[in-house]
Amino acid sequence: MPESDDIHAPCHRNLEIILGVARRLAYEPRLDPLLRSIAEETCNLLDAERATLFLYDATADELYSRIVTKSEIEVIRFPAGRGIAGAVARQKACLVIPDAYADPRFNPEVDRNTGWRTRNMLAVPMTNLEGRLVGVLEALNKRAGPFSETDMSLLTALAAQAGVALERARLLEEFLAKRRLENEMELARDIQAGLLPQSPPRPPGLDLAGWSRPSEYAGGDFFDLFEWGPDRVGMMLGDAVGHGVGPALLAAETRALVRALALREERPDEVLAGANRLLANDVTDGRFVTLALAAVEARTGAAAYASAGQGPLLVLRASGEAVQLPSTGLPLGILPDASFDSPPAIQLAAGDALVLISDGIFECDTREGKELGIEAVIDAARSHLPAGAAVMLKALEDLTDRASPNGKFRDDRTAVAARRVE
């Protein structure tokens, strides 16, 4: 072999090694396996006992890594300027540390937690194609002597490949997380759409209407209008605490329970008690459901009601009088043996209405930085009462839309009404 070939042979071998590493890293799109692969390739390339990767969190300006302690896998985080890894991150420059414990920047706490003893180190920055910091790659304890300039060149080349691979994996994870969120949003919307009455009853003598507007892609509010015996209509309005798929599922379960119990129970308080017993076994993590339930007789206008933490219920008289009915018991799912009061039925005369609203309506934020308030809601509903249930509830929606400073709402808004007609 010519002498020039002998001189360049190590460079060719190193280039082949780096190209092989790049190919292997390119085949792994998942972040956790990729981190393990980078650590393994680092140890193999430099004959090091161990490798550690610190990823950079730009939002928090921190470095973090998973380390294996004596008892568990632990995530450690620290400011991006601290320690040897922090110095590399800040300067975006390589550091060779021949004696770790002699360097004041070295943090021995990790060694104490892991039972490891760091002798020497080589640390290099990892960046993406735009030069932005992705993390820091450290090789620990070279088996044969100290880390050399050649080792630094090799690890710098590997870190360049690793930085690009990690950025690709991060972007893929973000894309998949966004896709999962979109799927969750679609599922939650489908669940919520199923909670709305598809064909509400239209008995002679009652004018019925309702609407629900989630504050996010899906919320915990729901309402229903259903036949509850001959010439009798059930009205419910509930709020499963929270937003998203979990509350939407809880709302769907609650609605189904109330519907099923109403087939055998005639009194709203008994239905709520039964639903509460069943939900208390399923609801965890401090979740609960507030729910108002009423049974309105179409022929007589008598309305029996009970409320599990939902209120106030509004009785609007054609004369202009407004009555606020308080809750008659605790929210569902808190105490399995909770009972609910059964107040006397209210009597709706012609032109009167029973209106159920969620707190997202009267607690709506206004441009003045205050809550809208129940009195403003009552005034709007009362002034539109003669026009019918649908017009009255549309006035409440318009009221909150006008009041909101930016068209956004911190809570769901739901309303349902039964108005007595001749």
Secondary structure, 3 states (H helix, E strand, C coil): CCHHHHHHHHHHHHHHHHHHHHHHHHCCCCHHHHHHHHHHHHHHHHCEEEEEEEEEECCCCEEEEEEECCCCEEEEEEECCCHHHHHHHHHCCCEEECCHHHCCCCCCHHHHHHCCCCCCEEEEEEECCCCCEEEEEEEEEECCCCCCHHHHHHHHHHHHHHHHHHHHHHHHHHHHHHHHHHHHHHHHHHHHHHHCCCCCCCCCCEEEEEEEECCCCCEEEEEEEEECCCCEEEEEEEEEEEECHHHHHHHHHHHHHHHHHHCCCCCHHHHHHHHHHHHHCCCCCCCCEEEEEEEEECCCCEEEEEEECCCCEEEECCCCCEEEECCCECCECCCCCCCCCCCCCEECCCCCEEEEECHHHHCCECCCCCECCHHHHHHHHHHHHHHCHHHHHHHHHHHHHHHCCCCCCCCCEEEEEEEECC
